[in-house]
């Protein structure tokens, strides 16, 4: 309050120090002073006396929403600070960014699900007996969402029954035209899985899959092309149909803010303090008006700049030159020299670079050699050129693509063959199989540029 009164005193002294202040400014200060005096005394004269009883907390106050004595406390330690969501059945997800978190729950849940938004994987754990849940990276062994894209001849299938079976997991989803050929499965365990699609008149396709937690952030999409003809959604009807979420895909909802919320600020306050703040604001505004008035009477911005030595209206230099910077004259070139190569022209005005045979066209660039680019696993980042008609892949060091450090790879796992400009991959009777675009092959499978090949724990991208 002393600082506020000091500001008011300085402004008043500044006004008294100028004898030329106008009558209008004096009257303005008189009116402001009268209004401030009335506003200061009015609350004390007309306010009714009230008892200073403590206010009871409302139903929406933090005190009323505190956990009951029958609730439980859950302490969670994440592998590292990041973006995590804790899901408990019947409650909205809890969002945390730090490495540790504490939850006050109304009752003891059976299972805790923790989503890592940075990887798209999930950790599933029963409620710990001591209320302390410590998670490691290896605990995130579930994929949050797996989307199966069912097509025939490149078009989405109209209707089918899609089943996904894995370790301790089995789910069926009815696909209808509104799904646009996509069905989703939540919290799928990593490892071997079987995808079964039933469609048409008692037709069925079965595919062996390998669900991996090593994938880009977000859902994992698995293409499933049917082998028998069935009804599909044409491109024209798909474009005219508004997009709808696939199957049981959840709607996007606002993210709840986890953790304790700040207390609401009180609406009331000290009347004297509020009036003092109002008084300081009015006096500051009045002082600013007075300073602007004095500044305008003294000549405004132009005179102020002149006092600082700055001329706000520069005059043009003598001689009528209106611009300060003139463009440089264009360079003078020698007409006897070639403007392309700089050599001397002949008597006919021709240059050596324009004569027949003077310029040799470069030879066409050769295409890129086919290769395998390791994009995941122990050999991520390695590049293996595919030279010759056959390239063997396996754990044995004699293979063209040796994967000696991967124990899940057979000694001679697979072979890539080239015939007539096209490439195929063949499974050489390996123990863990060969997967192309997430689907296990049997025998030989054609390869196209951009296909993803998984052999053991290593993923490759075929480039041709």
C-alpha positions, 0 to 999 in steps of 0.5 A, a space after each residue: 500500500 505504501 508503494 501505491 500511495 507513493 505513485 499517487 504522490 509523485 503524480 500529484 507533485 508532477 501536476 503541481 510543478 507545472 504552472 501552465 496546467 489548464 483549467 480542464 485538467 484541474 476540473 478532471 482531477 476534482 471530479 475523479 477525487 470526488 468519485 473516489 471518495 464516494 466509492 471509498 465510503 459507500 461500502 462501509 456506509 451501506 453494507 449490511 453487517 454479516 457474520 464471519 462464519 466459515 463457509 461450508 465446502 460445496 459439492 464441487 470443491 476439492 474437499 468434497 471430492 477427496 477419496 473416502 476411507 475405503 479407497 486405495 492408493 496406487 503408486 506407479 513407476 514408469 520406465 522413463 519420463 514420457 507420455 503414458 495413459 493408465 486405464 482402469 475399467 469403468 474410469 476415464 484414462 489418467 494421463 501422466 508425463 513424469 516417471 512416477 505417478 500416484 493414483 487415489 482410487 475409490 476401489 481396488 481394480 482387478 487389472 491395470 492397463 498402461 499405454 505408452 503413447 510414444 510406442 503404441 504398446 501396452 503393459 497389462 498387470 494385476 493390481 499389486 498387493 503392496 500398491 507399488 507397480 514398477 514397470 520395465 520396457 519389457 512389460 509393454 508386451 501388448 499392441 494397443 491397436 491392430 487394424 486388419 485391412 480386408 481387400 479383394 483385388 485392391 478394393 475393400 471387402 463389403 462384409 466378413 467375419 474377422 477373427 484374431 487368435 493369439 496367446 490368451 487372446 481371441 476376438 471376433 469382429 463383424 465387418 459391415 460396409 460402414 467399416 470400409 474394409 477395416 476392423 480393429 483389435 485392442 490390446 493384442 499380445 505380441 507373438 504368433 497369431 492366427 487371422 481367420 476371415 470368413 466371407 461369402 458362401 462358406 468361404 474362409 481364409 487363414 493367415 499366420 501372423 507375427 505381432 511385434 512390439 517393434 513398430 512405428 508409434 500408433 496402430 499396427 495395420 495388417 493387409 489381408 487380401 482374400 483369395 476368392 472373389 467376393 463383394 467389394 466397395 467400389 472406389 466411387 461409392 467409397 468416395 461418396 460415403 462419409 468416413 466412419 470409424 472402423 469397428 470398435 475404434 474409440 471416438 476421440 475424446 478430450 484428454 483428462 488432466 490427471 493429478 491434483 487440481 488447483 484450488 479455485 480462486 476466491 471470488 470475494 476480497 477486501 473492499 478496501 484493497 479493491 478500492 485502493 487498486 481502483 484509485 491507483 488505476 484511475 490516477 495512473 490513467 489521469 497522469 497518462 492523459 496529462 502527459 499526452 496533453 503536455 506532449 501535444 502542447 509542446 509540439 508532438 513527436 516532430 519537435 521531440 525528434 528534433 531535440 534528439 537530433 533526428 530530422 523526421 523530414 529529410 530533404 533530397 540532396 542538391 541537384 534533384 537526385 531523389 534516390 540515395 542508391 543508384 543501380 550499377 551500370 550493366 557490365 560491358 561484354 566482349 562480343 568476340 567471346 562466347 557468352 557460354 564457354 568464354 572461348 574466342 569465336 571464329 571469323 564466322 562468329 561461331 564458337 567451338 562449343 556450338 560446332 558439330 561434335 564439340 559437345 559430347 552427350 553424357 552417357 545415361 546413368 545406370 539404375 540402382 542395384 537391387 538390395 536389402 535394407 535392414 530396418 529393424 532388429 540386430 542388423 538395423 542399418 545394414 545394406 546387402 546388395 543382391 548380386 547374381 541370380 541367387 542370394 542365400 540368407 541364413 545364420 551360416 557365415 557362408 551365406 551371401 547375407 549372413 545373420 550369424 548373431 541372430 539365434 532365431 535364424 536357421 543356418 540356411 533360412 531363405 533364398 532370393 532368386 532373380 529371373 527375367 528382371 523379377 525377384 522371388 523369395 523362397 523359404 528353405 525349410 526354416 524353423 521360424 518361417 519367412 514373413 512378407 508384409 507381416 504374412 508367413 509365406 509357404 514355398 515361394 513368394 514374388 517380391 516387389 520394391 518396398 516389400 517388408 521381409 522379416 527373417 528371425 528378429 530382423 526386418 528388411 526392406 526390399 528395394 529394386 
